[in-house]
Amino acid sequence: MKYLISGTVTGLISGMFLFIVSAAIERLTELELMTLLLNIDFLTAHEFYFVTEVLFHLITSVIIAVLLKFIFVNFQKFYIPALVFSWMLTSALFYVLDYLSIEEINLYGLQGFNVWMFIHLCYFIFIFLLHKKGF
């Protein structure tokens, strides 16, 4: 139960951080990273509301944070490798989500990928810091 509470708090905070940073980048540049982050159009033909897409993103973030908290508490020597693996996996999602997307998303190739990797690195550092603080 403690993993669930801690992971939920950590996942919501870090997920909102990732969403806000992606939205700011999309607002200030032509990189549609928030659109990619929230894009789930390939799952169904049903059109989702923006709030529903944000909710799916936050649920995913909570699941990641709960799993990482479990590893942090029970398998501490695997925690940093799990963070790095998670970062690599979410970085690779840049290309997977772009490929699966039905909607055309402007990502600008390697430039978009580098920004995507950096903001996800910050996301996982944020999770690490929250877990370290006891959240």
C-alpha positions as CSV (number, residue, x, y, z in Angstrom):
1,M,0.0,0.0,0.0
2,K,2.9,2.4,0.8
3,Y,4.2,1.9,-2.8
4,L,0.8,2.8,-4.2
5,I,0.5,6.0,-2.2
6,S,4.1,7.1,-2.7
7,G,4.0,6.2,-6.4
8,T,0.7,8.0,-6.9
9,V,2.0,11.2,-5.4
10,T,5.3,10.9,-7.2
11,G,3.7,9.9,-10.5
12,L,1.2,12.8,-10.4
13,I,3.8,15.4,-9.6
14,S,6.4,14.2,-12.1
15,G,3.8,13.5,-14.7
16,M,2.4,17.0,-14.4
17,F,6.0,18.3,-14.6
18,L,6.5,16.4,-17.9
19,F,3.2,17.6,-19.3
20,I,3.8,21.3,-18.4
21,V,7.3,21.3,-19.8
22,S,6.1,19.5,-23.0
23,A,3.3,22.0,-23.3
24,A,5.7,25.0,-22.8
25,I,8.1,23.7,-25.5
26,E,5.2,23.2,-27.9
27,R,3.9,26.7,-27.2
28,L,7.3,28.3,-27.6
29,T,8.6,26.2,-30.6
30,E,7.2,24.2,-33.5
31,L,8.0,20.9,-31.8
32,E,4.8,19.2,-31.0
33,L,6.1,17.2,-28.0
34,M,2.9,17.6,-25.9
35,T,0.9,16.4,-28.8
36,L,3.1,13.3,-29.1
37,L,3.1,12.8,-25.3
38,L,-0.7,12.8,-25.1
39,N,-1.4,11.1,-28.5
40,I,-3.4,7.9,-28.2
41,D,-5.3,8.2,-31.5
42,F,-3.8,4.8,-32.7
43,L,-5.6,2.9,-29.9
44,T,-9.1,3.4,-31.2
45,A,-11.1,5.4,-33.7
46,H,-12.8,7.1,-30.9
47,E,-11.9,10.8,-30.5
48,F,-10.7,11.5,-26.9
49,Y,-11.1,14.7,-25.0
50,F,-8.0,16.6,-24.1
51,V,-8.6,15.9,-20.4
52,T,-8.9,12.2,-21.0
53,E,-5.6,12.2,-22.8
54,V,-3.9,14.0,-19.9
55,L,-5.5,11.5,-17.5
56,F,-4.1,8.6,-19.5
57,H,-0.7,10.3,-19.4
58,L,-0.9,10.7,-15.6
59,I,-2.0,7.1,-15.1
60,T,1.0,5.9,-17.0
61,S,3.2,8.2,-14.9
62,V,1.7,6.8,-11.7
63,I,2.3,3.2,-12.9
64,I,6.0,4.0,-13.7
65,A,6.5,5.7,-10.3
66,V,4.9,2.9,-8.4
67,L,7.1,0.3,-10.1
68,L,10.2,2.4,-9.5
69,K,9.3,3.0,-5.9
70,F,8.9,-0.8,-5.4
71,I,12.4,-1.3,-6.9
72,F,13.8,1.6,-4.8
73,V,12.6,0.0,-1.6
74,N,13.1,-3.7,-2.3
75,F,15.9,-3.9,-4.9
76,Q,18.0,-0.8,-4.3
77,K,21.0,-2.0,-6.3
78,F,18.8,-2.2,-9.4
79,Y,17.1,1.2,-8.9
80,I,19.6,3.3,-11.0
81,P,19.7,0.7,-13.8
82,A,15.9,0.6,-13.7
83,L,15.8,4.4,-14.0
84,V,18.2,4.3,-16.9
85,F,16.3,1.5,-18.6
86,S,13.0,3.4,-18.2
87,W,14.6,6.5,-19.6
88,M,15.9,4.6,-22.6
89,L,12.5,3.0,-23.1
90,T,10.6,6.3,-23.0
91,S,13.2,7.9,-25.3
92,A,12.5,5.1,-27.8
93,L,8.8,5.8,-27.6
94,F,9.5,9.0,-29.5
95,Y,9.9,7.0,-32.7
96,V,7.3,4.3,-31.8
97,L,4.5,6.9,-31.0
98,D,5.4,8.9,-34.1
99,Y,5.2,5.8,-36.2
100,L,1.9,4.7,-34.7
101,S,0.3,8.1,-34.8
102,I,-2.6,8.6,-37.2
103,E,-2.3,12.3,-36.9
104,E,0.6,14.1,-38.5
105,I,2.9,15.5,-35.7
106,N,5.7,17.9,-36.4
107,L,8.8,16.6,-34.5
108,Y,11.7,17.8,-36.6
109,G,13.7,14.6,-36.4
110,L,16.8,14.5,-34.3
111,Q,16.2,17.9,-32.8
112,G,12.8,16.8,-31.5
113,F,14.3,13.5,-30.3
114,N,17.1,15.2,-28.4
115,V,14.6,17.5,-26.6
116,W,12.3,14.5,-25.9
117,M,15.2,12.6,-24.4
118,F,16.2,15.6,-22.3
119,I,12.8,16.3,-20.8
120,H,12.3,12.6,-20.1
121,L,15.7,12.6,-18.4
122,C,14.6,15.5,-16.2
123,Y,11.4,13.5,-15.5
124,F,13.3,10.5,-14.2
125,I,15.7,12.7,-12.2
126,F,12.6,14.3,-10.7
127,I,11.2,10.9,-9.8
128,F,14.6,9.9,-8.3
129,L,14.7,13.1,-6.2
130,L,11.1,12.5,-4.9
131,H,11.9,8.9,-4.0
132,K,15.1,10.0,-2.3
133,K,13.2,12.6,-0.3
134,G,10.8,9.9,1.0
135,F,7.8,10.4,-1.3
